[in-house]
């Protein structure tokens, strides 16, 4: 019985230590919110998903929100890159421009959420205290990543046909871009 109590206390102590380390990791960062925003935007403008991942891993605590921000930014940068390639393959310009614009809008929402996450972590808040709200953000980011991947697949289908797709394929691509627009607006709070 005593071993179970000691074991349980040890586990609770380890959980507390990990929580403290995560908070320290977040508060040890030297980036101000403006610096984080600028570094992320620079990496995004260079279309460097690895740089965005590294910045997020350095600036944010090891929370599920960080992983979702990385996932969403990876998919959105991949969509932006795919749009550029699709344009070269003859996909209709209006679709390519919409894909680029929606990816950019969504990435801006990701940047702002990353900055807010960094600010919350710097306040010394425990993840458990924000879990419900953070889990909703994680859900929204994962949905955004899924929608971006679907839009990228639609661009790929159009690219394979050099933009000479039937009306159904064009309609599906338009639908995917509308869904991306709606999802990006929901993330950024624009309705």
Order of alpha helices (4+ residues) and beta strands (2+ residues): alpha-alpha-alpha-alpha-alpha-alpha-alpha
